[in-house]
Amino acid sequence: MKNNHATWNILFLFSALFALLACRVFTPAPSASPTAPSTSPSALPEPTITIPANITLQPPSLNSDEPVYISGEIPYTSPFFLSTIAEPFVMLEDQAGFVRRDREFQFSLPSQIIGPVHIDANQKLSFSLSLPMIPQATYLDVDNDGEGDTGLQIFAVAYWSNTWGDPFLERRDGTGWSNAYASTITDPENDYEITGGTLVIWSPDDQQGFPIDFGEDGKLFTADDPTAPVPAGYSLVDLNERPFRIYKESRPVLTLIEGATAVNDFSALDYAQAFSALFDKASQEYPFTDLKHIPWSELRERYIPMAEKVRNQQEFYNLLRQFTLEIPDGHVGLSLDQQAFFSEYGGGFGLVLAELSDGRIIAKEVLPDLPAAKAGIQVGAEILTWAGKPVSETIQSVAPGFAPYSSQHALRLAKVNFLTRVQPGSRVDVQFKNPGDSTAKSAQLIAANEYDSLFKTIPSFNEDKMNLPIEAYTLPDTNLGYIRISTFQDDQNLMARLWDRYIQNMLDNDIPGVVIDVRANSGGSLGMAMDFAAYFFKEEITLYQNYYYNQNSGQFESTGYPTRIRPAPQYYDGVVAVLVGPDCVSACEGFAYAMQHDGRAIILGHFPTAGAFGEVGQGQYKLPGDLTMQFPTGRSVTPDGEIVIEGNGVTPDTIVPVTEDSILGRVDAVLQAAIDALLKELR
């Protein structure tokens, strides 16, 4: 049985695995990729929308139904939703971006009427929003009468979280129109057209018209929409009724709609039905079928009959676990069954191994009072044989407990880490040679119930919990800057302010070069990663397009909105080195990829990045027995048709050999190589 210490460790491991999986997600805001930055505080355009001079405002009728206050709830299922919340609010969101189909429409500062979001002890979200007497958004003529009317203002109620600058939104925070957590329903299969939900409109008089239904083209705010007059003041428009219901209610209650980021919930189905539903959707939407040669038809023939024979939760978990191993993708994940993991990997020897570039396997750490230390194995010892075979041969047959992986180098490193993970009480014969010894020694190790040596292989477990997500200092004797980014999935407002400050400090102090360390960064918001990279480019660059499966066309289609880097408010023109490794995953890899563009930065590392770059925000699943899974749904493709990063990672310009000195911490060889490279450029 597990002791209390082992039980606590399993729970700790369980929560950490989800943090490792939360890699590349797009912020659920109007724009699916970063847009042009502005200065801080937000440098928004001067307001051009005011009360038109050619009309006289008509006060709304004096009745108790005139809308004055909107409240409601913000339900969510996405596991990523709360992870980056900073300064959340709801906004009366100007829908001019949607009416014009302009994804780069920027919300003017006067139009941003915001209200508070309350998060209670159970992490439920509610909001309230007071309506101004005369809103200052865009006047839109949508009555299709062929005349140049004043028009009216059209809004959705939308959730936002501020990242850059002052409490209001600037271009980097998002543009266009909301496709998640809003009062409207949008269709991701049709360019996020608004298809339902509730709009709020404000008319200066009773002479303006508004659509009362979708026209023959099925789209809103197009020339074939039938229209009707609307009263002065505020009205609500229920797009779910036919014709639309346009009404007044003084204190309406609205529920914001999660949209495409909602979890696919199959938890109410039986085991066979849930697996079939998961398989159908995941196999159709998986973006790397051709790249990874996934034989979906063959897998269906094998796994559907197996699912029909499942009779209990443990069998269902085992089936799902086996299924995930068929897909070599680090973003394919299954929630951890604590007992199953413990029974297979809960035994250890207090031994952390590493493979050197010359092929040797050595003891990186030997934890005290555990089997390896008691057997006399020392730090730096070379492991010669394991379980009666040459250690390299044994490693080949290891099945890592955190599989699958997207790249061969990430898989190999995981095999080395999991060589020492066995069933509790297992006996393993090992032959080793300690530093300075001329002859090898042999020992039989009996696995103890311990996870501490496993935790040593996970970077996030070994960080000081008091560290900030971004930290910086000046490297001694070099006048070079050093910035470590440990995640792109933290309080984004805090991260933005830290980043701004560090860049400004380097500019103010004439720091000629900087080392950016993302070797231990499990990803997060790709938008934030690209915003960070923008401080190092003077001109706009287009990196790639994002493709998703479209149910209507039956094929993968571009979103039509490329991932770009646009120059930031500050430009750092010094030399840059970026340190990477296989623990740089997903959005972190996107940052490294951007920095490598046109040689802007030197990329250095012992290994490439993880090679896991599928987008997962729309690929979350809830299954029977509180199990959860995720599958990628989006891929990134260059203008030349090349799939970006997935399977290979970002390859360093300089690959630094893994030596005994670097593994044992005598020198940070990658950092030193970066310093040497930057100083050489500055000479």
NORZICOR-V310307 format. One record per backbone hydrogen bond with DSSP energy under -0.5 kcal/mol. CO is the residue of the C=O (numbers start at 1). NH is the residue of the N-H. E is the energy in kcal/mol with one decimal. If there is no record, write none. Layout:
((CO:NH:E) (CO:NH:E))
This chain:
((3:7:-2.4) (4:8:-2.5) (5:9:-2.0) (6:10:-2.2) (7:11:-2.0) (8:12:-2.3) (9:13:-2.8) (10:14:-2.7) (11:15:-1.9) (12:16:-1.9) (13:17:-2.2) (14:18:-1.0) (15:19:-1.2) (16:20:-2.0) (17:21:-1.6) (18:22:-1.3) (21:23:-2.3) (23:25:-0.8) (23:524:-4.2) (24:616:-1.9) (24:617:-0.5) (25:526:-1.4) (27:29:-2.8) (39:43:-0.8) (42:44:-1.1) (48:50:-0.8) (50:52:-0.5) (52:55:-1.2) (55:57:-0.5) (57:59:-0.6) (61:63:-1.6) (63:66:-1.4) (68:131:-2.3) (70:129:-2.4) (71:254:-2.7) (72:127:-2.4) (73:256:-2.3) (78:81:-1.1) (80:83:-0.8) (80:84:-0.5) (82:85:-0.9) (84:492:-1.0) (87:162:-1.4) (88:117:-0.7) (89:160:-3.2) (90:115:-2.5) (91:93:-1.5) (91:158:-2.2) (92:94:-0.5) (92:113:-0.6) (93:156:-1.7) (94:97:-0.6) (95:99:-2.6) (96:100:-2.3) (97:102:-3.3) (98:101:-1.0) (101:103:-0.7) (102:105:-1.6) (105:176:-2.6) (106:108:-0.5) (108:111:-0.6) (108:112:-0.6) (109:112:-1.4) (111:113:-1.8) (112:114:-0.7) (113:92:-2.6) (115:90:-2.3) (116:128:-1.5) (118:120:-0.6) (118:126:-2.1) (120:123:-2.2) (124:120:-2.3) (125:74:-2.3) (126:118:-3.2) (127:72:-1.7) (129:70:-2.9) (140:142:-0.9) (140:152:-2.2) (147:149:-1.7) (151:204:-0.5) (152:140:-3.2) (153:202:-2.4) (154:95:-2.7) (155:200:-2.6) (156:93:-2.9) (156:158:-0.6) (157:183:-2.0) (158:91:-2.6) (160:89:-2.6) (170:173:-1.2) (170:174:-1.0) (171:174:-0.6) (175:177:-0.7) (179:260:-0.7) (181:159:-2.8) (182:257:-3.5) (183:198:-3.0) (185:195:-3.0) (185:196:-1.2) (186:188:-0.7) (187:190:-1.6) (187:192:-2.0) (187:193:-0.8) (188:191:-0.5) (190:193:-1.4) (193:187:-2.0) (196:185:-2.6) (197:239:-2.7) (197:240:-0.5) (199:237:-2.8) (200:155:-3.0) (201:235:-2.2) (202:153:-2.8) (203:233:-3.0) (204:58:-3.0) (205:208:-0.5) (208:230:-2.3) (210:228:-1.9) (212:243:-0.6) (212:244:-3.3) (215:218:-1.9) (219:215:-1.0) (222:225:-2.0) (226:212:-2.8) (226:213:-0.8) (228:210:-2.3) (233:203:-2.2) (235:201:-2.8) (236:238:-0.5) (236:247:-2.5) (237:199:-2.1) (237:239:-0.9) (238:241:-0.9) (238:245:-1.5) (244:246:-0.7) (245:238:-2.9) (245:247:-0.6) (247:236:-3.4) (249:252:-0.8) (250:68:-2.6) (250:69:-1.6) (252:71:-1.9) (252:254:-0.5) (254:73:-0.9) (254:256:-0.6) (256:75:-0.5) (257:181:-1.7) (257:182:-1.4) (258:261:-0.7) (259:262:-2.0) (263:265:-0.9) (264:266:-0.8) (264:622:-2.6) (266:269:-1.4) (270:274:-3.0) (271:275:-2.4) (272:276:-2.3) (273:277:-2.6) (274:278:-2.6) (275:279:-3.1) (276:280:-2.7) (277:281:-2.1) (278:282:-2.9) (279:283:-2.5) (280:284:-1.3) (281:285:-2.3) (282:286:-1.6) (286:289:-0.7) (288:292:-2.5) (289:293:-0.7) (289:294:-1.9) (293:295:-0.6) (294:296:-1.6) (295:299:-2.5) (296:300:-2.7) (297:301:-2.1) (298:302:-1.5) (299:303:-3.2) (300:304:-2.1) (302:306:-0.9) (303:307:-2.7) (304:308:-1.8) (305:309:-0.7) (306:309:-1.0) (307:310:-1.2) (312:316:-1.9) (313:317:-2.6) (314:318:-2.5) (315:319:-2.2) (316:320:-2.4) (317:321:-2.9) (318:322:-2.4) (319:323:-2.3) (320:324:-2.5) (321:325:-1.3) (323:326:-1.7) (324:327:-1.7) (326:328:-0.7) (327:329:-2.5) (329:332:-1.8) (331:333:-0.7) (333:630:-2.0) (336:338:-0.9) (337:341:-2.8) (338:342:-2.4) (339:343:-2.6) (340:344:-1.3) (341:345:-3.3) (342:346:-2.2) (346:450:-1.3) (347:422:-2.2) (348:448:-2.7) (349:372:-2.6) (350:367:-2.8) (351:353:-0.5) (352:364:-2.7) (352:365:-1.6) (354:362:-2.5) (356:359:-2.1) (360:356:-3.0) (360:362:-0.5) (361:383:-2.9) (362:354:-1.8) (362:364:-0.8) (363:380:-2.9) (365:352:-2.6) (367:370:-1.0) (367:373:-0.5) (370:373:-0.6) (370:374:-2.3) (371:375:-1.7) (372:377:-2.1) (373:376:-1.5) (378:381:-2.3) (381:363:-2.2) (381:383:-0.5) (382:384:-0.6) (382:433:-2.3) (384:391:-2.0) (385:431:-1.8) (386:389:-1.3) (389:386:-2.9) (390:393:-0.8) (390:394:-2.0) (391:395:-2.3) (392:396:-1.2) (393:397:-0.6) (394:397:-1.1) (395:398:-1.7) (398:400:-0.7) (400:403:-1.2) (407:411:-2.0) (408:412:-2.5) (409:413:-2.0) (410:414:-1.9) (411:415:-2.2) (412:416:-1.9) (413:417:-2.1) (414:418:-2.3) (415:419:-0.7) (416:419:-0.7) (417:420:-0.5) (418:421:-1.4) (420:422:-0.6) (422:347:-2.7) (423:426:-2.2) (426:447:-2.9) (428:445:-3.1) (429:387:-2.7) (429:388:-0.7) (430:443:-2.3) (431:384:-2.9) (431:385:-1.5) (432:441:-3.5) (433:382:-2.6) (434:437:-2.0) (441:432:-2.7) (443:430:-3.0) (443:445:-0.6) (445:428:-2.5) (445:447:-0.5) (447:425:-1.5) (448:348:-2.4) (448:450:-1.4) (451:455:-2.6) (452:456:-1.3) (454:457:-1.8) (455:458:-1.6) (457:459:-0.6) (458:461:-1.6) (458:462:-0.6) (459:462:-1.4) (460:463:-0.6) (464:467:-2.2) (469:486:-2.6) (469:487:-0.6) (471:484:-3.1) (473:475:-0.5) (473:482:-2.2) (475:478:-1.5) (475:479:-1.0) (475:480:-0.5) (479:512:-0.5) (480:475:-3.0) (481:515:-2.7) (482:473:-2.0) (483:485:-0.5) (483:517:-3.1) (484:471:-2.0) (484:486:-0.6) (486:522:-0.7) (488:525:-2.4) (490:492:-0.7) (491:495:-2.4) (492:496:-2.4) (493:497:-2.1) (494:498:-2.5) (495:499:-2.7) (496:500:-2.6) (497:501:-2.2) (498:502:-2.7) (499:503:-2.5) (500:504:-2.5) (501:505:-2.7) (502:506:-2.1) (503:507:-2.1) (504:508:-3.0) (505:509:-1.8) (506:511:-2.4) (507:510:-1.1) (510:512:-0.6) (512:575:-1.9) (513:481:-2.9) (514:516:-0.5) (514:577:-2.2) (515:483:-2.9) (515:517:-0.6) (516:518:-0.7) (516:579:-2.6) (517:485:-2.0) (518:521:-0.6) (521:585:-2.5) (523:488:-2.5) (524:25:-2.2) (524:526:-0.6) (525:529:-1.8) (526:530:-2.4) (527:531:-2.1) (528:532:-2.3) (529:533:-2.0) (530:534:-1.5) (532:535:-1.5) (533:536:-2.0) (534:537:-1.3) (534:568:-1.5) (535:572:-3.0) (541:543:-0.5) (541:565:-2.7) (544:563:-3.0) (545:637:-2.9) (546:559:-2.3) (547:635:-1.9) (548:557:-3.0) (549:551:-0.6) (550:554:-2.4) (550:555:-0.7) (555:550:-2.3) (557:548:-2.2) (562:564:-0.6) (563:543:-2.6) (563:544:-1.1) (564:566:-0.5) (565:541:-2.2) (567:37:-0.5) (570:572:-0.5) (571:573:-0.6) (575:514:-2.2) (576:602:-2.4) (577:516:-3.2) (578:580:-0.5) (578:604:-2.6) (579:518:-2.2) (581:584:-2.0) (583:521:-1.2) (583:585:-0.8) (584:610:-2.2) (585:588:-2.0) (586:589:-0.8) (586:590:-1.9) (587:591:-1.9) (588:592:-2.2) (589:593:-2.8) (590:594:-2.3) (591:595:-2.4) (592:596:-1.6) (593:597:-0.6) (594:597:-1.1) (595:601:-1.6) (596:599:-2.2) (597:600:-1.9) (601:603:-0.5) (602:578:-3.1) (602:604:-0.5) (603:653:-1.6) (603:654:-2.1) (604:580:-2.8) (605:656:-2.1) (611:613:-0.6) (611:647:-3.2) (612:586:-0.8) (615:633:-3.0) (615:634:-1.1) (616:619:-1.9) (619:631:-2.3) (620:264:-3.1) (621:629:-1.9) (622:266:-3.0) (623:626:-0.7) (623:627:-0.7) (624:627:-0.6) (627:623:-3.2) (628:335:-2.7) (629:621:-2.8) (630:333:-1.8) (633:549:-0.6) (634:615:-1.8) (635:547:-2.9) (636:644:-2.8) (637:545:-3.0) (638:641:-2.4) (642:638:-2.7) (644:646:-2.9) (645:648:-1.9) (645:649:-3.4) (649:651:-0.7) (650:609:-1.2) (654:605:-1.7) (654:656:-0.7) (657:659:-0.8) (658:357:-2.5) (659:663:-2.4) (660:664:-2.2) (661:666:-2.1) (661:667:-1.1) (662:665:-1.0) (667:669:-1.3) (668:672:-2.6) (669:673:-2.1) (670:674:-1.9) (671:675:-2.5) (672:676:-2.6) (673:677:-2.1) (674:678:-2.6) (675:679:-2.7) (676:680:-1.9) (677:681:-1.8) (678:682:-1.8) (679:683:-0.8) (680:683:-0.6))
